[in-house]
Amino acid sequence: SFWDQHAAEERFTDGCGTGPGLSETLPGDYADLLVARWTEIGITPERAADLVAAMEREPRLLSRLFASIRDQERADAELVRTREGLAAGDLRAEVLVQVIGAVGAACMREFLCPDNAEPLRTIMQRRLAAAREVFAAESGGTT
């Protein structure tokens, strides 16, 4: 079936909470959006190896990949601002995208290990739970 990224992004922006501050579901909802995107791409260890080989043959692909990632991060920060009703330039949107993106990159590395048998969503949920514990400890809160 055809995956509609626009529809997934609309579902994400429609998911905001009604209370003051950032909605509690924001990190998990953004992580779900990332997993949906990556799942749709259908990346496998073999396809990842092909991508690495292509970048070794054509180094300019790497700079294009990084530019594409930066563009997507900017667009995602705007989605977060829209969803949460944040002012333009609110740093929290960028930080959320960067932090969850870093967790997601670690998830992808784990997912692409040849001996991995877990779905990407399961890996993301486990790592996101660990990140919540880290930030709860920082703020003196509990999980």
C-alpha positions, 0 to 999 in steps of 0.5 A: 500500500502507498504510504502517505507521509503527509497524512502521517505528519498531519496525525502527528500535528493533530496529536497535541495535548491541551494542557500548558507546556509541551504535551506528555506524548510529544516524544513518543509521538515523534518517535512513532513518526520516525519509525513509520518513515523508516519502516516505509523506506524498508531499510534492511542490513543489505540495503544499508550496506548497498547505501554505504557502498554507493557513498564510498563510490560517490563521496558527494552522496554523503554530503547530500545525505547530510543536507537532506537530514538537516532539511528534514530536521528543520521541517520536523522542528516546524511540525513540532512547533505547529503541533505544540503551538510554539513560537517560531524559533522555540529551541525546544522543538529543535532539541526534541527533534535532535534528541529523539533523532539521536535515539533513533539513530542508535535504534537504527544501528541496533536494528541493522545488526545481522543478529537482530530479530526485534522490530524497529518499533520495539527497539525504539520503545525500549530506548525511548523508555531509557531516555525518559528515565535519564531525563527524569533523573536529571529533573529529580522526577520519577518514571 
